């Protein structure tokens, strides 16, 4: 009984510490979130102009990361929502909704009235009821300079049959966060982890919440057992028997001298329901070839209860420098056997041969670096090919591409004692794979993995991608390029560039919704002119306080329309004042 009491005290102590940190972060970030609420409300006033569903065939979406890519439950379509883009000077957030037709290899942009506010690092889950539903929770909105963050705790559902958005307001929702994970487990949405960041502080979470799709109610779980520590960006999937498995993730803490120290997690846990109400954590020790440490990887559940992990980045910190090692490899986790293995493409062979799978490459307890490349026991590593691409602004991008070398095929390795026979005609062929990246979007439809966008870095420059790849997880023979990366979409504005150039670029991309740059600039200029005419103009020589007093009723009404009737009057007035200030500063 004594040991149990100590554990309970530790758990309660950790909960108190978490509550104190939440209160501290909330207090410090309250003012900046109010400023961002005004900017969000300004964007929502633009979205309010949408009164009917408009579907427009279009080129592929612009480069982005931290969006969500989901498979339609009934149609051969993929659904892309939200995301972010950074051009070196300005951060852009999106709430655009795109549908990709798999058979036609074509995109349609769908404008739906009353969409969720712009966001990234949210989560989306598809539910196959009532013609299909897309549930979206949380995420973040960043200020254009990337210095302030607003974290959402709202829940939305897109009714795919009618193309209508609906905000679900239910008490007890998790606190605002991004980088969390959400999965469908029977008739519940399960939310785990994430983080909340302000300009001065941050907090990482390891709490678990469920949303019941029948009762439309939130519940916070209190699982027994030792669970994962606070983190974001982990892998989370529903097991075939109704549990939830969690792998990896990232978190950071304040070290000495207020220096942030990041931690890449490589542990794995299982959350399972026992009986009607009790949930239990247990640690999982999978066998096989485990992924090398990384964060920012992408994940999707494939056929046969196998989870696919793609890419990511491992940051190497030296003194005050940070170098990222980006990946484009795949690992697959068999949830039925609790085993990892490398997702390597099947090689092409010129002769018929038999081979017996050895035990050295799997399950011997050694680290991956010890098993690979020694004694010929493990698959030979891929060959790296460097390709140089010149962006539209003349910058030279060096993109690493990988050519597969014949080796062990993952989906045929069902038994360590299995004998298999392979026959391939012709010589070994080079197969191009996606370039290394992190924070890409992935989903699986009909056993095919689709990969869109993401980013990688070269020195101080960040490249955001807009390419689309697909690979058949049954065959694992080759990647198909569905949309190539367009160098013309790459831009990077250095800090030394003039304010005039930055403002011009902001006007061109602030409401970036079309691929054609000239059309986009014209439309956005028109939007700005319309908005300037609709809002009360600033009189010559008028001070900001005088403008706020003179136009107070207008901005309060606009803020109320965007915040809803349930918002408190005091908060509505604050947001209205901030909106008026933002408009005034833009015009003066």
Secondary structure in CASP SS format (residue, H / E / C, confidence):
PFRMAT SS
TARGET T0000
AUTHOR 0000-0000-0000
METHOD secondary structure of the structure
MODEL  1
X C 1.00
X H 1.00
X H 1.00
X H 1.00
X H 1.00
X H 1.00
X H 1.00
X H 1.00
X H 1.00
X H 1.00
X H 1.00
X H 1.00
X H 1.00
X H 1.00
X H 1.00
X H 1.00
X H 1.00
X H 1.00
X H 1.00
X H 1.00
X H 1.00
X H 1.00
X H 1.00
X H 1.00
X H 1.00
X H 1.00
X H 1.00
X H 1.00
X H 1.00
X H 1.00
X H 1.00
X H 1.00
X H 1.00
X H 1.00
X H 1.00
X H 1.00
X H 1.00
X H 1.00
X H 1.00
X H 1.00
X H 1.00
X H 1.00
X H 1.00
X H 1.00
X H 1.00
X H 1.00
X H 1.00
X C 1.00
X C 1.00
X C 1.00
X C 1.00
X C 1.00
X C 1.00
X E 1.00
X E 1.00
X E 1.00
X E 1.00
X E 1.00
X C 1.00
X C 1.00
X C 1.00
X C 1.00
X C 1.00
X C 1.00
X E 1.00
X C 1.00
X C 1.00
X E 1.00
X E 1.00
X E 1.00
X E 1.00
X C 1.00
X C 1.00
X C 1.00
X C 1.00
X C 1.00
X E 1.00
X E 1.00
X E 1.00
X E 1.00
X E 1.00
X C 1.00
X C 1.00
X E 1.00
X E 1.00
X E 1.00
X C 1.00
X C 1.00
X C 1.00
X C 1.00
X E 1.00
X E 1.00
X E 1.00
X E 1.00
X C 1.00
X C 1.00
X E 1.00
X E 1.00
X E 1.00
X E 1.00
X E 1.00
X C 1.00
X C 1.00
X C 1.00
X C 1.00
X E 1.00
X E 1.00
X E 1.00
X E 1.00
X E 1.00
X E 1.00
X C 1.00
X C 1.00
X C 1.00
X C 1.00
X C 1.00
X C 1.00
X C 1.00
X E 1.00
X E 1.00
X C 1.00
X C 1.00
X E 1.00
X E 1.00
X E 1.00
X E 1.00
X E 1.00
X C 1.00
X C 1.00
X C 1.00
X C 1.00
X C 1.00
X E 1.00
X E 1.00
X E 1.00
X E 1.00
X E 1.00
X C 1.00
X C 1.00
X E 1.00
X E 1.00
X E 1.00
X C 1.00
X C 1.00
X C 1.00
X C 1.00
X C 1.00
X C 1.00
X E 1.00
X E 1.00
X E 1.00
X C 1.00
X C 1.00
X C 1.00
X E 1.00
X E 1.00
X E 1.00
X E 1.00
X E 1.00
X C 1.00
X C 1.00
X C 1.00
X C 1.00
X E 1.00
X E 1.00
X E 1.00
X E 1.00
X E 1.00
X C 1.00
X C 1.00
X C 1.00
X C 1.00
X C 1.00
X C 1.00
X C 1.00
X C 1.00
X C 1.00
X E 1.00
X C 1.00
X C 1.00
X E 1.00
X E 1.00
X E 1.00
X E 1.00
X E 1.00
X C 1.00
X C 1.00
X E 1.00
X E 1.00
X E 1.00
X E 1.00
X E 1.00
X E 1.00
X E 1.00
X E 1.00
X E 1.00
X E 1.00
X C 1.00
X C 1.00
X C 1.00
X C 1.00
X E 1.00
X E 1.00
X E 1.00
X E 1.00
X E 1.00
X E 1.00
X E 1.00
X E 1.00
X E 1.00
X E 1.00
X E 1.00
X C 1.00
X C 1.00
X C 1.00
X C 1.00
X E 1.00
X E 1.00
X E 1.00
X E 1.00
X C 1.00
X C 1.00
X C 1.00
X E 1.00
X C 1.00
X C 1.00
X C 1.00
X C 1.00
X C 1.00
X C 1.00
X C 1.00
X E 1.00
X C 1.00
X C 1.00
X E 1.00
X E 1.00
X E 1.00
X E 1.00
X C 1.00
X C 1.00
X C 1.00
X C 1.00
X C 1.00
X E 1.00
X E 1.00
X E 1.00
X E 1.00
X E 1.00
X E 1.00
X E 1.00
X E 1.00
X E 1.00
X E 1.00
X E 1.00
X C 1.00
X H 1.00
X H 1.00
X H 1.00
X C 1.00
X E 1.00
X E 1.00
X E 1.00
X E 1.00
X E 1.00
X E 1.00
X E 1.00
X E 1.00
X E 1.00
X E 1.00
X E 1.00
X E 1.00
X E 1.00
X E 1.00
X E 1.00
X C 1.00
X C 1.00
X C 1.00
X E 1.00
X E 1.00
X E 1.00
X E 1.00
X E 1.00
X E 1.00
X E 1.00
X C 1.00
X C 1.00
X E 1.00
X E 1.00
X C 1.00
X C 1.00
X C 1.00
X C 1.00
X C 1.00
X C 1.00
X E 1.00
X C 1.00
X C 1.00
X E 1.00
X E 1.00
X E 1.00
X E 1.00
X C 1.00
X H 1.00
X H 1.00
X H 1.00
X E 1.00
X E 1.00
X E 1.00
X E 1.00
X E 1.00
X E 1.00
X E 1.00
X E 1.00
X E 1.00
X E 1.00
X E 1.00
X E 1.00
X E 1.00
X C 1.00
X C 1.00
X E 1.00
X E 1.00
X E 1.00
X E 1.00
X E 1.00
X E 1.00
X E 1.00
X E 1.00
X E 1.00
X E 1.00
X E 1.00
X E 1.00
X E 1.00
X E 1.00
X C 1.00
X C 1.00
X C 1.00
X C 1.00
X E 1.00
X E 1.00
X E 1.00
X E 1.00
X C 1.00
X C 1.00
X C 1.00
X C 1.00
X C 1.00
X C 1.00
X C 1.00
X C 1.00
X C 1.00
X C 1.00
X E 1.00
X E 1.00
X E 1.00
X E 1.00
X C 1.00
X C 1.00
X C 1.00
X C 1.00
X C 1.00
X C 1.00
X C 1.00
X C 1.00
X C 1.00
X C 1.00
X C 1.00
X H 1.00
X H 1.00
X H 1.00
X H 1.00
X C 1.00
X C 1.00
X C 1.00
X C 1.00
X C 1.00
X C 1.00
X C 1.00
X C 1.00
X C 1.00
X C 1.00
X C 1.00
X E 1.00
X E 1.00
X E 1.00
X E 1.00
X E 1.00
X E 1.00
X E 1.00
X E 1.00
X C 1.00
X C 1.00
X C 1.00
X C 1.00
X C 1.00
X E 1.00
X E 1.00
X E 1.00
X E 1.00
X E 1.00
X E 1.00
X E 1.00
X E 1.00
X C 1.00
X C 1.00
X C 1.00
X C 1.00
X C 1.00
X C 1.00
X H 1.00
X H 1.00
X H 1.00
X C 1.00
X C 1.00
X C 1.00
X C 1.00
X C 1.00
X C 1.00
X E 1.00
X E 1.00
X E 1.00
X E 1.00
X C 1.00
X C 1.00
X C 1.00
X C 1.00
X C 1.00
X C 1.00
X C 1.00
X C 1.00
X C 1.00
X E 1.00
X C 1.00
X C 1.00
X C 1.00
X C 1.00
X C 1.00
X E 1.00
X C 1.00
X C 1.00
X E 1.00
X E 1.00
X E 1.00
X E 1.00
X E 1.00
X C 1.00
X C 1.00
X E 1.00
X E 1.00
X E 1.00
X E 1.00
X E 1.00
X E 1.00
X E 1.00
X E 1.00
X E 1.00
X E 1.00
X E 1.00
X C 1.00
X C 1.00
X E 1.00
X E 1.00
X E 1.00
X E 1.00
X E 1.00
X E 1.00
X E 1.00
X E 1.00
X E 1.00
X E 1.00
X E 1.00
X E 1.00
X C 1.00
X C 1.00
X C 1.00
X C 1.00
X C 1.00
X C 1.00
X E 1.00
X E 1.00
X E 1.00
X E 1.00
X E 1.00
X C 1.00
X C 1.00
X C 1.00
X H 1.00
X H 1.00
X H 1.00
X C 1.00
X C 1.00
X C 1.00
X C 1.00
X C 1.00
X C 1.00
X C 1.00
X C 1.00
X C 1.00
X H 1.00
X H 1.00
X H 1.00
X H 1.00
X H 1.00
X H 1.00
X H 1.00
X H 1.00
X H 1.00
X H 1.00
X H 1.00
X C 1.00
X C 1.00
X C 1.00
X C 1.00
X C 1.00
X C 1.00
X C 1.00
X H 1.00
X H 1.00
X H 1.00
X H 1.00
X H 1.00
X H 1.00
X H 1.00
X H 1.00
X H 1.00
X H 1.00
X H 1.00
X H 1.00
X H 1.00
X H 1.00
X H 1.00
X H 1.00
X H 1.00
X H 1.00
X C 1.00
X C 1.00
X C 1.00
X C 1.00
X C 1.00
X C 1.00
X C 1.00
X C 1.00
X C 1.00
X H 1.00
X H 1.00
X H 1.00
X H 1.00
X H 1.00
X H 1.00
X H 1.00
X C 1.00
X H 1.00
X H 1.00
X H 1.00
X H 1.00
X H 1.00
X H 1.00
X H 1.00
X H 1.00
X H 1.00
X H 1.00
X H 1.00
X H 1.00
X C 1.00
X C 1.00
X C 1.00
X C 1.00
X C 1.00
X H 1.00
X H 1.00
X H 1.00
X H 1.00
X H 1.00
X H 1.00
X H 1.00
X H 1.00
X H 1.00
X H 1.00
X H 1.00
X H 1.00
X H 1.00
X H 1.00
X H 1.00
X H 1.00
X H 1.00
X H 1.00
X H 1.00
X C 1.00
END
